[in-house]
């Protein structure tokens, strides 16, 4: 966890101070611009609205699946809170509580980095009038946090039915990896945005695992 967190902080600082130059539409200043532009051109993406609609649709579809998984665990936590009659979480399943606070912490950190405006995306998306902040990738964070927490619950619920747990783990891993690959290839964010999402996701999941198994 410590290494992933330190790498994430180092990447965040590098994006603000190293190789910062105008890139993409509206001539916004982007950190690590040579790396980001090289990776984007590697897939033959230009400027403006140039992105892969196929991979973008895959990203969107998988995002809805992951959001549904998050909502499922949140609903179970709220059910436990209502049953216990206590708003402080006492009397609820500690693993559901850990999952709820993982999601809450993820949204808080994501919101903080949106306010910091570390990097803007490489394109103006259809329906938008201006560039939006893109670091770290919201979709990558969602894939890692939602599917990672679901794997933990699968092994907790089906600890005596390992075939089901293994099947659930494989499914979640497939969705997570495919989602990250789709987000990387769709061309709507920079490569460093994806990398930041992966590093922050690993950090959060490592912290989550500690509270899940305590």
C-alpha positions, 0 to 999 in steps of 0.5 A, a space after each residue: 500500500 505504501 509503495 502504491 501511495 507514494 508512487 501516486 503522490 509522485 505522479 501527481 506532483 510530476 503532472 504539476 511540475 514536469 514536462 508541462 506544456 500545452 496539449 490537446 484542445 483549448 491549449 490547456 497545460 498538461 503534465 508529462 505531456 510528451 509521454 501522454 501525447 506519445 501514447 495517444 498518437 500510438 493509437 492514432 488519436 488526434 485532437 477535437 472529438 477523436 476517440 474510439 466510440 467502441 471502447 468508450 461504449 464498453 467503458 460505459 457499459 462496464 461502469 454501469 455494471 460496477 455501479 450496480 455492484 456498489 449500490 447492492 453493497 450499499 443497500 445491504 449496509 443501509 438495511 443493516 443500519 435500519 435493522 440495528 436502529 443505530 446510525 453509528 454503524 454498531 450492530 451492522 456487518 463490519 464488512 459491509 460497513 468497511 465497504 460503505 466507508 471505502 466507497 465514501 473515502 473514494 468519492 471524497 478523494 476523487 472530489 478533492 483531486 477534481 478541485 485540485 485540477 491536476 490534469 485536463 482530458 485530451 478531448 471535449 466530449 460530445 455534449 460538453 462545452 469545455 474540457 473536464 478534469 481527468 486525473 485520476 480516472 474515475 472509471 478506473 477507480 470505479 472498476 478497481 474499488 467495486 470489483 475488488 470489494 465484490 471479490 472480498 464479499 464473495 469469499 466471505 459469503 462463499 467461504 465454504 463454497 470455493 467454486 462459487 467464490 473462484 467463479 465470482 473472482 474470475 468474473 470480477 477480475 475479467 470486468 476489472 481488467 477489461 474496463 481498465 483496458 477499454 478506458 485506456 484505449 478509448 482515448 478520452 483521457 490521458 495515459 497518466 490518468 489511467 495510471 493514477 487511477 490504478 495506483 490510487 485504487 491499489 492503495 484504497 483496496 489495500 487499506 480496505 483489506 486491513 479493515 475487512 479482515 480485522 
